[in-house]
Amino acid sequence: MDNDGKDAGHRIPRLPHRPSAVFCANDVLAPGVPQAVYEAGVRVPDDVAVAGYDDIEFAASAVVPLTSVRRPAVSAGRQAGRPLVRVTTRGAAHEHAHFVMLPEPAVRRSAMAARVR
């Protein structure tokens, strides 16, 4: 767990208008948020939902399983590798390519009961 997530979580209960949800830049920061808000009597997910990004293995096994955004890593690797294979094994000319990878939600308990304000 990263202390930056916990530091951010300590600020949430003191906000004049507490958010109903917090989206963290990654799953390393995210676990600190529920821990910090819980210390102030704020409940996850009942009072505030928390979500992260990357869907690391720890996300599913946290005390309150963390909702996260899963990157399609295998698909991205395949897409990135195809042009490399063409150039190195077939002597094809290098061509620039643009790929769009759609992330997938991994919805878990940390975001399931946040009340609407």
Backbone as XML, in Angstrom:
<?xml version="1.0"?>
<chain id="A" units="angstrom">
  <residue number="1" name="MET">
    <atom name="N" x="0.854" y="-1.189" z="0.000"/>
    <atom name="CA" x="0.000" y="0.000" z="0.000"/>
    <atom name="C" x="0.886" y="1.234" z="0.000"/>
  </residue>
  <residue number="2" name="ASP">
    <atom name="N" x="0.467" y="2.213" z="-0.731"/>
    <atom name="CA" x="1.219" y="3.456" z="-0.887"/>
    <atom name="C" x="0.692" y="4.502" z="0.100"/>
  </residue>
  <residue number="3" name="ASN">
    <atom name="N" x="1.598" y="5.219" z="0.768"/>
    <atom name="CA" x="1.172" y="6.243" z="1.734"/>
    <atom name="C" x="0.449" y="7.407" z="1.080"/>
  </residue>
  <residue number="4" name="ASP">
    <atom name="N" x="0.695" y="7.664" z="-0.206"/>
    <atom name="CA" x="-0.012" y="8.745" z="-0.885"/>
    <atom name="C" x="-1.519" y="8.500" z="-0.906"/>
  </residue>
  <residue number="5" name="GLY">
    <atom name="N" x="-1.914" y="7.241" z="-1.084"/>
    <atom name="CA" x="-3.344" y="6.911" z="-1.058"/>
    <atom name="C" x="-3.940" y="7.157" z="0.313"/>
  </residue>
  <residue number="6" name="LYS">
    <atom name="N" x="-3.205" y="6.786" z="1.330"/>
    <atom name="CA" x="-3.684" y="7.007" z="2.693"/>
    <atom name="C" x="-3.746" y="8.500" z="3.008"/>
  </residue>
  <residue number="7" name="ASP">
    <atom name="N" x="-2.744" y="9.252" z="2.566"/>
    <atom name="CA" x="-2.751" y="10.703" z="2.781"/>
    <atom name="C" x="-3.963" y="11.342" z="2.112"/>
  </residue>
  <residue number="8" name="ALA">
    <atom name="N" x="-4.239" y="10.934" z="0.884"/>
    <atom name="CA" x="-5.419" y="11.461" z="0.176"/>
    <atom name="C" x="-6.691" y="11.062" z="0.897"/>
  </residue>
  <residue number="9" name="GLY">
    <atom name="N" x="-6.747" y="9.839" z="1.385"/>
    <atom name="CA" x="-7.924" y="9.369" z="2.107"/>
    <atom name="C" x="-8.191" y="10.157" z="3.380"/>
  </residue>
  <residue number="10" name="HIS">
    <atom name="N" x="-7.154" y="10.616" z="4.038"/>
    <atom name="CA" x="-7.333" y="11.430" z="5.251"/>
    <atom name="C" x="-7.981" y="12.785" z="4.938"/>
  </residue>
  <residue number="11" name="ARG">
    <atom name="N" x="-7.794" y="13.273" z="3.733"/>
    <atom name="CA" x="-8.376" y="14.569" z="3.356"/>
    <atom name="C" x="-9.863" y="14.469" z="3.017"/>
  </residue>
  <residue number="12" name="ILE">
    <atom name="N" x="-10.308" y="13.318" z="2.579"/>
    <atom name="CA" x="-11.689" y="13.166" z="2.103"/>
    <atom name="C" x="-12.734" y="13.505" z="3.171"/>
  </residue>
  <residue number="13" name="PRO">
    <atom name="N" x="-12.645" y="12.982" z="4.389"/>
    <atom name="CA" x="-13.679" y="13.309" z="5.388"/>
    <atom name="C" x="-13.730" y="14.785" z="5.769"/>
  </residue>
  <residue number="14" name="ARG">
    <atom name="N" x="-12.654" y="15.512" z="5.543"/>
    <atom name="CA" x="-12.613" y="16.937" z="5.905"/>
    <atom name="C" x="-13.121" y="17.857" z="4.795"/>
  </residue>
  <residue number="15" name="LEU">
    <atom name="N" x="-13.434" y="17.306" z="3.650"/>
    <atom name="CA" x="-13.925" y="18.145" z="2.550"/>
    <atom name="C" x="-15.303" y="18.712" z="2.887"/>
  </residue>
  <residue number="16" name="PRO">
    <atom name="N" x="-15.597" y="19.941" z="2.471"/>
    <atom name="CA" x="-16.906" y="20.526" z="2.763"/>
    <atom name="C" x="-18.049" y="19.758" z="2.097"/>
  </residue>
  <residue number="17" name="HIS">
    <atom name="N" x="-17.774" y="19.172" z="0.943"/>
    <atom name="CA" x="-18.764" y="18.341" z="0.240"/>
    <atom name="C" x="-18.068" y="17.037" z="-0.121"/>
  </residue>
  <residue number="18" name="ARG">
    <atom name="N" x="-18.240" y="16.043" z="0.751"/>
    <atom name="CA" x="-17.556" y="14.761" z="0.549"/>
    <atom name="C" x="-18.058" y="14.086" z="-0.727"/>
  </residue>
  <residue number="19" name="PRO">
    <atom name="N" x="-17.150" y="13.578" z="-1.555"/>
    <atom name="CA" x="-17.575" y="12.900" z="-2.780"/>
    <atom name="C" x="-18.254" y="11.569" z="-2.469"/>
  </residue>
  <residue number="20" name="SER">
    <atom name="N" x="-19.062" y="11.104" z="-3.392"/>
    <atom name="CA" x="-19.700" y="9.789" z="-3.218"/>
    <atom name="C" x="-18.796" y="8.686" z="-3.743"/>
  </residue>
  <residue number="21" name="ALA">
    <atom name="N" x="-17.759" y="9.063" z="-4.497"/>
    <atom name="CA" x="-16.828" y="8.072" z="-5.041"/>
    <atom name="C" x="-15.447" y="8.692" z="-5.226"/>
  </residue>
  <residue number="22" name="VAL">
    <atom name="N" x="-14.433" y="7.835" z="-5.163"/>
    <atom name="CA" x="-13.047" y="8.247" z="-5.363"/>
    <atom name="C" x="-12.440" y="7.293" z="-6.381"/>
  </residue>
  <residue number="23" name="PHE">
    <atom name="N" x="-11.846" y="7.848" z="-7.427"/>
    <atom name="CA" x="-11.138" y="7.035" z="-8.419"/>
    <atom name="C" x="-9.652" y="7.296" z="-8.266"/>
  </residue>
  <residue number="24" name="CYS">
    <atom name="N" x="-8.908" y="6.260" z="-7.958"/>
    <atom name="CA" x="-7.466" y="6.393" z="-7.738"/>
    <atom name="C" x="-6.703" y="6.087" z="-9.020"/>
  </residue>
  <residue number="25" name="ALA">
    <atom name="N" x="-5.566" y="6.716" z="-9.189"/>
    <atom name="CA" x="-4.773" y="6.573" z="-10.412"/>
    <atom name="C" x="-4.298" y="5.144" z="-10.636"/>
  </residue>
  <residue number="26" name="ASN">
    <atom name="N" x="-4.146" y="4.382" z="-9.557"/>
    <atom name="CA" x="-3.728" y="2.986" z="-9.704"/>
    <atom name="C" x="-4.107" y="2.197" z="-8.462"/>
  </residue>
  <residue number="27" name="ASP">
    <atom name="N" x="-3.955" y="0.895" z="-8.540"/>
    <atom name="CA" x="-4.331" y="0.017" z="-7.437"/>
    <atom name="C" x="-3.306" y="-0.015" z="-6.316"/>
  </residue>
  <residue number="28" name="VAL">
    <atom name="N" x="-2.164" y="0.600" z="-6.501"/>
    <atom name="CA" x="-1.194" y="0.710" z="-5.409"/>
    <atom name="C" x="-1.628" y="1.808" z="-4.447"/>
  </residue>
  <residue number="29" name="LEU">
    <atom name="N" x="-2.173" y="2.900" z="-4.976"/>
    <atom name="CA" x="-2.667" y="4.000" z="-4.139"/>
    <atom name="C" x="-3.991" y="3.656" z="-3.467"/>
  </residue>
  <residue number="30" name="ALA">
    <atom name="N" x="-4.859" y="2.992" z="-4.192"/>
    <atom name="CA" x="-6.250" y="2.818" z="-3.782"/>
    <atom name="C" x="-6.470" y="2.180" z="-2.412"/>
  </residue>
  <residue number="31" name="PRO">
    <atom name="N" x="-5.747" y="1.146" z="-2.000"/>
    <atom name="CA" x="-6.042" y="0.543" z="-0.687"/>
    <atom name="C" x="-5.872" y="1.471" z="0.502"/>
  </residue>
  <residue number="32" name="GLY">
    <atom name="N" x="-5.065" y="2.512" z="0.380"/>
    <atom name="CA" x="-4.888" y="3.450" z="1.476"/>
    <atom name="C" x="-6.097" y="4.319" z="1.725"/>
  </residue>
  <residue number="33" name="VAL">
    <atom name="N" x="-6.904" y="4.530" z="0.693"/>
    <atom name="CA" x="-8.074" y="5.395" z="0.835"/>
    <atom name="C" x="-9.101" y="4.798" z="1.799"/>
  </residue>
  <residue number="34" name="PRO">
    <atom name="N" x="-9.546" y="3.547" z="1.613"/>
    <atom name="CA" x="-10.521" y="2.989" z="2.563"/>
    <atom name="C" x="-9.993" y="2.945" z="3.999"/>
  </residue>
  <residue number="35" name="GLN">
    <atom name="N" x="-8.721" y="2.628" z="4.136"/>
    <atom name="CA" x="-8.133" y="2.574" z="5.480"/>
    <atom name="C" x="-8.212" y="3.938" z="6.154"/>
  </residue>
  <residue number="36" name="ALA">
    <atom name="N" x="-7.860" y="4.982" z="5.440"/>
    <atom name="CA" x="-7.846" y="6.327" z="6.019"/>
    <atom name="C" x="-9.253" y="6.840" z="6.310"/>
  </residue>
  <residue number="37" name="VAL">
    <atom name="N" x="-10.184" y="6.644" z="5.383"/>
    <atom name="CA" x="-11.533" y="7.162" z="5.637"/>
    <atom name="C" x="-12.217" y="6.384" z="6.750"/>
  </residue>
  <residue number="38" name="TYR">
    <atom name="N" x="-11.914" y="5.090" z="6.868"/>
    <atom name="CA" x="-12.490" y="4.278" z="7.942"/>
    <atom name="C" x="-12.085" y="4.826" z="9.313"/>
  </residue>
  <residue number="39" name="GLU">
    <atom name="N" x="-10.841" y="5.287" z="9.418"/>
    <atom name="CA" x="-10.367" y="5.865" z="10.682"/>
    <atom name="C" x="-11.185" y="7.089" z="11.082"/>
  </residue>
  <residue number="40" name="ALA">
    <atom name="N" x="-11.810" y="7.754" z="10.098"/>
    <atom name="CA" x="-12.636" y="8.933" z="10.367"/>
    <atom name="C" x="-14.117" y="8.582" z="10.439"/>
  </residue>
  <residue number="41" name="GLY">
    <atom name="N" x="-14.442" y="7.293" z="10.445"/>
    <atom name="CA" x="-15.834" y="6.871" z="10.554"/>
    <atom name="C" x="-16.589" y="6.825" z="9.238"/>
  </residue>
  <residue number="42" name="VAL">
    <atom name="N" x="-15.892" y="6.964" z="8.124"/>
    <atom name="CA" x="-16.519" y="6.899" z="6.801"/>
    <atom name="C" x="-16.406" y="5.458" z="6.310"/>
  </residue>
  <residue number="43" name="ARG">
    <atom name="N" x="-17.520" y="4.894" z="5.859"/>
    <atom name="CA" x="-17.545" y="3.486" z="5.466"/>
    <atom name="C" x="-17.474" y="3.318" z="3.948"/>
  </residue>
  <residue number="44" name="VAL">
    <atom name="N" x="-16.647" y="2.361" z="3.542"/>
    <atom name="CA" x="-16.541" y="1.964" z="2.136"/>
    <atom name="C" x="-17.223" y="0.610" z="2.021"/>
  </residue>
  <residue number="45" name="PRO">
    <atom name="N" x="-18.203" y="0.475" z="1.181"/>
    <atom name="CA" x="-18.697" y="1.375" z="0.156"/>
    <atom name="C" x="-19.951" y="2.154" z="0.553"/>
  </residue>
  <residue number="46" name="ASP">
    <atom name="N" x="-20.417" y="2.005" z="1.764"/>
    <atom name="CA" x="-21.693" y="2.625" z="2.148"/>
    <atom name="C" x="-21.691" y="4.148" z="2.056"/>
  </residue>
  <residue number="47" name="ASP">
    <atom name="N" x="-20.609" y="4.782" z="2.464"/>
    <atom name="CA" x="-20.539" y="6.245" z="2.450"/>
    <atom name="C" x="-19.768" y="6.789" z="1.247"/>
  </residue>
  <residue number="48" name="VAL">
    <atom name="N" x="-18.771" y="6.069" z="0.817"/>
    <atom name="CA" x="-17.978" y="6.489" z="-0.343"/>
    <atom name="C" x="-17.485" y="5.233" z="-1.070"/>
  </residue>
  <residue number="49" name="ALA">
    <atom name="N" x="-17.603" y="5.240" z="-2.382"/>
    <atom name="CA" x="-17.093" y="4.144" z="-3.209"/>
    <atom name="C" x="-15.632" y="4.442" z="-3.551"/>
  </residue>
  <residue number="50" name="VAL">
    <atom name="N" x="-14.851" y="3.385" z="-3.735"/>
    <atom name="CA" x="-13.442" y="3.545" z="-4.101"/>
    <atom name="C" x="-13.131" y="2.610" z="-5.263"/>
  </residue>
  <residue number="51" name="ALA">
    <atom name="N" x="-12.432" y="3.143" z="-6.252"/>
    <atom name="CA" x="-12.002" y="2.332" z="-7.391"/>
    <atom name="C" x="-10.570" y="2.697" z="-7.753"/>
  </residue>
  <residue number="52" name="GLY">
    <atom name="N" x="-9.878" y="1.737" z="-8.321"/>
    <atom name="CA" x="-8.502" y="1.951" z="-8.753"/>
    <atom name="C" x="-8.343" y="1.619" z="-10.219"/>
  </residue>
  <residue number="53" name="TYR">
    <atom name="N" x="-7.096" y="1.536" z="-10.644"/>
    <atom name="CA" x="-6.796" y="1.236" z="-12.042"/>
    <atom name="C" x="-5.605" y="0.293" z="-12.103"/>
  </residue>
  <residue number="54" name="ASP">
    <atom name="N" x="-5.684" y="-0.722" z="-12.888"/>
    <atom name="CA" x="-4.656" y="-1.729" z="-13.174"/>
    <atom name="C" x="-5.129" y="-3.134" z="-12.830"/>
  </residue>
  <residue number="55" name="ASP">
    <atom name="N" x="-6.053" y="-3.273" z="-11.888"/>
    <atom name="CA" x="-6.548" y="-4.569" z="-11.423"/>
    <atom name="C" x="-5.416" y="-5.519" z="-11.059"/>
  </residue>
  <residue number="56" name="ILE">
    <atom name="N" x="-4.536" y="-5.049" z="-10.186"/>
    <atom name="CA" x="-3.460" y="-5.921" z="-9.710"/>
    <atom name="C" x="-4.059" y="-7.019" z="-8.839"/>
  </residue>
  <residue number="57" name="GLU">
    <atom name="N" x="-3.313" y="-8.069" z="-8.628"/>
    <atom name="CA" x="-3.804" y="-9.234" z="-7.894"/>
    <atom name="C" x="-4.339" y="-8.876" z="-6.507"/>
  </residue>
  <residue number="58" name="PHE">
    <atom name="N" x="-3.683" y="-7.960" z="-5.831"/>
    <atom name="CA" x="-4.098" y="-7.566" z="-4.486"/>
    <atom name="C" x="-5.500" y="-6.969" z="-4.460"/>
  </residue>
  <residue number="59" name="ALA">
    <atom name="N" x="-5.928" y="-6.353" z="-5.552"/>
    <atom name="CA" x="-7.221" y="-5.655" z="-5.573"/>
    <atom name="C" x="-8.370" y="-6.569" z="-5.164"/>
  </residue>
  <residue number="60" name="ALA">
    <atom name="N" x="-8.368" y="-7.784" z="-5.633"/>
    <atom name="CA" x="-9.458" y="-8.712" z="-5.329"/>
    <atom name="C" x="-9.380" y="-9.268" z="-3.914"/>
  </residue>
  <residue number="61" name="SER">
    <atom name="N" x="-8.204" y="-9.220" z="-3.299"/>
    <atom name="CA" x="-8.057" y="-9.835" z="-1.974"/>
    <atom name="C" x="-7.960" y="-8.828" z="-0.835"/>
  </residue>
  <residue number="62" name="ALA">
    <atom name="N" x="-8.194" y="-7.560" z="-1.111"/>
    <atom name="CA" x="-8.171" y="-6.534" z="-0.061"/>
    <atom name="C" x="-9.309" y="-6.788" z="0.926"/>
  </residue>
  <residue number="63" name="VAL">
    <atom name="N" x="-9.238" y="-6.213" z="2.111"/>
    <atom name="CA" x="-10.280" y="-6.380" z="3.126"/>
    <atom name="C" x="-11.641" y="-6.036" z="2.537"/>
  </residue>
  <residue number="64" name="VAL">
    <atom name="N" x="-11.724" y="-4.907" z="1.861"/>
    <atom name="CA" x="-12.892" y="-4.572" z="1.050"/>
    <atom name="C" x="-12.403" y="-4.725" z="-0.386"/>
  </residue>
  <residue number="65" name="PRO">
    <atom name="N" x="-12.790" y="-5.816" z="-1.075"/>
    <atom name="CA" x="-12.285" y="-6.031" z="-2.428"/>
    <atom name="C" x="-12.476" y="-4.796" z="-3.308"/>
  </residue>
  <residue number="66" name="LEU">
    <atom name="N" x="-11.396" y="-4.406" z="-3.968"/>
    <atom name="CA" x="-11.315" y="-3.140" z="-4.685"/>
    <atom name="C" x="-11.841" y="-3.240" z="-6.111"/>
  </residue>
  <residue number="67" name="THR">
    <atom name="N" x="-12.786" y="-2.374" z="-6.432"/>
    <atom name="CA" x="-13.222" y="-2.230" z="-7.814"/>
    <atom name="C" x="-12.065" y="-1.608" z="-8.578"/>
  </residue>
  <residue number="68" name="SER">
    <atom name="N" x="-11.832" y="-2.090" z="-9.784"/>
    <atom name="CA" x="-10.696" y="-1.598" z="-10.549"/>
    <atom name="C" x="-11.007" y="-1.620" z="-12.037"/>
  </residue>
  <residue number="69" name="VAL">
    <atom name="N" x="-10.118" y="-1.041" z="-12.796"/>
    <atom name="CA" x="-10.205" y="-1.056" z="-14.250"/>
    <atom name="C" x="-9.081" y="-1.955" z="-14.750"/>
  </residue>
  <residue number="70" name="ARG">
    <atom name="N" x="-9.458" y="-2.975" z="-15.493"/>
    <atom name="CA" x="-8.510" y="-3.969" z="-15.992"/>
    <atom name="C" x="-8.063" y="-3.586" z="-17.400"/>
  </residue>
  <residue number="71" name="ARG">
    <atom name="N" x="-6.755" y="-3.512" z="-17.582"/>
    <atom name="CA" x="-6.202" y="-3.243" z="-18.910"/>
    <atom name="C" x="-6.082" y="-4.563" z="-19.660"/>
  </residue>
  <residue number="72" name="PRO">
    <atom name="N" x="-6.371" y="-4.586" z="-20.943"/>
    <atom name="CA" x="-6.261" y="-5.828" z="-21.712"/>
    <atom name="C" x="-4.805" y="-6.111" z="-22.093"/>
  </residue>
  <residue number="73" name="ALA">
    <atom name="N" x="-3.998" y="-6.521" z="-21.129"/>
    <atom name="CA" x="-2.554" y="-6.668" z="-21.340"/>
    <atom name="C" x="-2.210" y="-7.716" z="-22.393"/>
  </residue>
  <residue number="74" name="VAL">
    <atom name="N" x="-2.867" y="-8.850" z="-22.388"/>
    <atom name="CA" x="-2.549" y="-9.902" z="-23.359"/>
    <atom name="C" x="-2.879" y="-9.430" z="-24.769"/>
  </residue>
  <residue number="75" name="SER">
    <atom name="N" x="-4.049" y="-8.839" z="-24.925"/>
    <atom name="CA" x="-4.446" y="-8.323" z="-26.228"/>
    <atom name="C" x="-3.501" y="-7.226" z="-26.693"/>
  </residue>
  <residue number="76" name="ALA">
    <atom name="N" x="-3.097" y="-6.350" z="-25.797"/>
    <atom name="CA" x="-2.174" y="-5.270" z="-26.151"/>
    <atom name="C" x="-0.831" y="-5.838" z="-26.596"/>
  </residue>
  <residue number="77" name="GLY">
    <atom name="N" x="-0.357" y="-6.857" z="-25.917"/>
    <atom name="CA" x="0.907" y="-7.488" z="-26.301"/>
    <atom name="C" x="0.831" y="-8.115" z="-27.679"/>
  </residue>
  <residue number="78" name="ARG">
    <atom name="N" x="-0.263" y="-8.767" z="-27.956"/>
    <atom name="CA" x="-0.445" y="-9.371" z="-29.289"/>
    <atom name="C" x="-0.466" y="-8.298" z="-30.377"/>
  </residue>
  <residue number="79" name="GLN">
    <atom name="N" x="-1.250" y="-7.250" z="-30.131"/>
    <atom name="CA" x="-1.352" y="-6.173" z="-31.122"/>
    <atom name="C" x="0.012" y="-5.530" z="-31.369"/>
  </residue>
  <residue number="80" name="ALA">
    <atom name="N" x="0.766" y="-5.307" z="-30.311"/>
    <atom name="CA" x="2.073" y="-4.667" z="-30.440"/>
    <atom name="C" x="3.091" y="-5.597" z="-31.095"/>
  </residue>
  <residue number="81" name="GLY">
    <atom name="N" x="2.964" y="-6.898" z="-30.874"/>
    <atom name="CA" x="3.928" y="-7.857" z="-31.405"/>
    <atom name="C" x="3.763" y="-8.178" z="-32.875"/>
  </residue>
  <residue number="82" name="ARG">
    <atom name="N" x="2.560" y="-8.085" z="-33.384"/>
    <atom name="CA" x="2.322" y="-8.446" z="-34.789"/>
    <atom name="C" x="3.186" y="-7.663" z="-35.771"/>
  </residue>
  <residue number="83" name="PRO">
    <atom name="N" x="3.233" y="-6.339" z="-35.686"/>
    <atom name="CA" x="4.092" y="-5.602" z="-36.631"/>
    <atom name="C" x="5.573" y="-5.971" z="-36.479"/>
  </residue>
  <residue number="84" name="LEU">
    <atom name="N" x="5.998" y="-6.227" z="-35.256"/>
    <atom name="CA" x="7.387" y="-6.604" z="-35.015"/>
    <atom name="C" x="7.703" y="-7.928" z="-35.704"/>
  </residue>
  <residue number="85" name="VAL">
    <atom name="N" x="6.806" y="-8.876" z="-35.591"/>
    <atom name="CA" x="6.997" y="-10.174" z="-36.244"/>
    <atom name="C" x="7.053" y="-9.998" z="-37.762"/>
  </residue>
  <residue number="86" name="ARG">
    <atom name="N" x="6.164" y="-9.185" z="-38.317"/>
    <atom name="CA" x="6.166" y="-8.961" z="-39.773"/>
    <atom name="C" x="7.492" y="-8.380" z="-40.251"/>
  </residue>
  <residue number="87" name="VAL">
    <atom name="N" x="8.011" y="-7.419" z="-39.506"/>
    <atom name="CA" x="9.254" y="-6.765" z="-39.909"/>
    <atom name="C" x="10.449" y="-7.701" z="-39.746"/>
  </residue>
  <residue number="88" name="THR">
    <atom name="N" x="10.521" y="-8.416" z="-38.638"/>
    <atom name="CA" x="11.712" y="-9.223" z="-38.351"/>
    <atom name="C" x="11.714" y="-10.580" z="-39.045"/>
  </residue>
  <residue number="89" name="THR">
    <atom name="N" x="10.576" y="-11.174" z="-39.320"/>
    <atom name="CA" x="10.572" y="-12.510" z="-39.924"/>
    <atom name="C" x="10.218" y="-12.509" z="-41.404"/>
  </residue>
  <residue number="90" name="ARG">
    <atom name="N" x="9.529" y="-11.505" z="-41.850"/>
    <atom name="CA" x="9.092" y="-11.487" z="-43.249"/>
    <atom name="C" x="9.729" y="-10.365" z="-44.059"/>
  </residue>
  <residue number="91" name="GLY">
    <atom name="N" x="10.532" y="-9.559" z="-43.390"/>
    <atom name="CA" x="11.187" y="-8.466" z="-44.094"/>
    <atom name="C" x="10.239" y="-7.365" z="-44.538"/>
  </residue>
  <residue number="92" name="ALA">
    <atom name="N" x="9.074" y="-7.303" z="-43.935"/>
    <atom name="CA" x="8.092" y="-6.282" z="-44.298"/>
    <atom name="C" x="8.596" y="-4.904" z="-43.873"/>
  </residue>
  <residue number="93" name="ALA">
    <atom name="N" x="8.152" y="-3.899" z="-44.592"/>
    <atom name="CA" x="8.507" y="-2.526" z="-44.233"/>
    <atom name="C" x="7.779" y="-2.128" z="-42.950"/>
  </residue>
  <residue number="94" name="HIS">
    <atom name="N" x="8.460" y="-1.325" z="-42.159"/>
    <atom name="CA" x="7.841" y="-0.838" z="-40.912"/>
    <atom name="C" x="6.696" y="0.119" z="-41.241"/>
  </residue>
  <residue number="95" name="GLU">
    <atom name="N" x="5.575" y="-0.089" z="-40.615"/>
    <atom name="CA" x="4.430" y="0.823" z="-40.761"/>
    <atom name="C" x="3.935" y="1.208" z="-39.382"/>
  </residue>
  <residue number="96" name="HIS">
    <atom name="N" x="3.612" y="2.460" z="-39.220"/>
    <atom name="CA" x="3.042" y="2.909" z="-37.958"/>
    <atom name="C" x="1.613" y="2.403" z="-37.859"/>
  </residue>
  <residue number="97" name="ALA">
    <atom name="N" x="1.201" y="2.087" z="-36.657"/>
    <atom name="CA" x="-0.155" y="1.583" z="-36.447"/>
    <atom name="C" x="-0.759" y="2.253" z="-35.220"/>
  </residue>
  <residue number="98" name="HIS">
    <atom name="N" x="-2.051" y="2.324" z="-35.204"/>
    <atom name="CA" x="-2.784" y="2.904" z="-34.074"/>
    <atom name="C" x="-3.751" y="1.830" z="-33.567"/>
  </residue>
  <residue number="99" name="PHE">
    <atom name="N" x="-3.682" y="1.535" z="-32.279"/>
    <atom name="CA" x="-4.547" y="0.524" z="-31.691"/>
    <atom name="C" x="-5.372" y="1.150" z="-30.580"/>
  </residue>
  <residue number="100" name="VAL">
    <atom name="N" x="-6.591" y="0.725" z="-30.468"/>
    <atom name="CA" x="-7.452" y="1.157" z="-29.375"/>
    <atom name="C" x="-7.736" y="-0.065" z="-28.511"/>
  </residue>
  <residue number="101" name="MET">
    <atom name="N" x="-7.377" y="0.034" z="-27.258"/>
    <atom name="CA" x="-7.610" y="-1.056" z="-26.315"/>
    <atom name="C" x="-8.666" y="-0.605" z="-25.310"/>
  </residue>
  <residue number="102" name="LEU">
    <atom name="N" x="-9.748" y="-1.305" z="-25.243"/>
    <atom name="CA" x="-10.817" y="-0.934" z="-24.320"/>
    <atom name="C" x="-10.612" y="-1.623" z="-22.973"/>
  </residue>
  <residue number="103" name="PRO">
    <atom name="N" x="-10.521" y="-0.846" z="-21.908"/>
    <atom name="CA" x="-10.390" y="-1.452" z="-20.576"/>
    <atom name="C" x="-11.710" y="-2.079" z="-20.158"/>
  </residue>
  <residue number="104" name="GLU">
    <atom name="N" x="-11.644" y="-2.963" z="-19.183"/>
    <atom name="CA" x="-12.832" y="-3.639" z="-18.671"/>
    <atom name="C" x="-12.969" y="-3.357" z="-17.176"/>
  </residue>
  <residue number="105" name="PRO">
    <atom name="N" x="-14.181" y="-3.137" z="-16.709"/>
    <atom name="CA" x="-14.348" y="-2.944" z="-15.262"/>
    <atom name="C" x="-14.257" y="-4.273" z="-14.519"/>
  </residue>
  <residue number="106" name="ALA">
    <atom name="N" x="-13.660" y="-4.235" z="-13.357"/>
    <atom name="CA" x="-13.639" y="-5.370" z="-12.442"/>
    <atom name="C" x="-14.392" y="-4.874" z="-11.206"/>
  </residue>
  <residue number="107" name="VAL">
    <atom name="N" x="-15.706" y="-5.035" z="-11.211"/>
    <atom name="CA" x="-16.543" y="-4.469" z="-10.149"/>
    <atom name="C" x="-16.509" y="-5.385" z="-8.935"/>
  </residue>
  <residue number="108" name="ARG">
    <atom name="N" x="-16.128" y="-4.786" z="-7.817"/>
    <atom name="CA" x="-16.068" y="-5.529" z="-6.552"/>
    <atom name="C" x="-16.748" y="-4.704" z="-5.465"/>
  </residue>
  <residue number="109" name="ARG">
    <atom name="N" x="-16.693" y="-5.181" z="-4.258"/>
    <atom name="CA" x="-17.480" y="-4.609" z="-3.157"/>
    <atom name="C" x="-17.185" y="-3.151" z="-2.854"/>
  </residue>
  <residue number="110" name="SER">
    <atom name="N" x="-15.986" y="-2.645" z="-3.145"/>
    <atom name="CA" x="-15.633" y="-1.269" z="-2.778"/>
    <atom name="C" x="-16.491" y="-0.219" z="-3.479"/>
  </residue>
  <residue number="111" name="ALA">
    <atom name="N" x="-17.253" y="-0.627" z="-4.486"/>
    <atom name="CA" x="-18.083" y="0.348" z="-5.202"/>
    <atom name="C" x="-19.526" y="-0.109" z="-5.330"/>
  </residue>
  <residue number="112" name="MET">
    <atom name="N" x="-19.927" y="-1.113" z="-4.609"/>
    <atom name="CA" x="-21.248" y="-1.687" z="-4.834"/>
    <atom name="C" x="-22.378" y="-1.044" z="-4.067"/>
  </residue>
  <residue number="113" name="ALA">
    <atom name="N" x="-22.123" y="-0.335" z="-3.002"/>
    <atom name="CA" x="-23.238" y="0.176" z="-2.205"/>
    <atom name="C" x="-23.162" y="1.670" z="-1.934"/>
  </residue>
  <residue number="114" name="ALA">
    <atom name="N" x="-22.345" y="2.369" z="-2.690"/>
    <atom name="CA" x="-22.247" y="3.805" z="-2.452"/>
    <atom name="C" x="-23.598" y="4.451" z="-2.718"/>
  </residue>
  <residue number="115" name="ARG">
    <atom name="N" x="-24.045" y="5.262" z="-1.791"/>
    <atom name="CA" x="-25.354" y="5.875" z="-1.980"/>
    <atom name="C" x="-25.255" y="7.076" z="-2.912"/>
  </residue>
  <residue number="116" name="VAL">
    <atom name="N" x="-26.312" y="7.309" z="-3.602"/>
    <atom name="CA" x="-26.365" y="8.423" z="-4.541"/>
    <atom name="C" x="-26.713" y="9.688" z="-3.779"/>
  </residue>
  <residue number="117" name="ARG">
    <atom name="N" x="-26.000" y="10.766" z="-4.056"/>
    <atom name="CA" x="-26.257" y="12.026" z="-3.348"/>
    <atom name="C" x="-26.948" y="12.996" z="-4.251"/>
  </residue>
</chain>
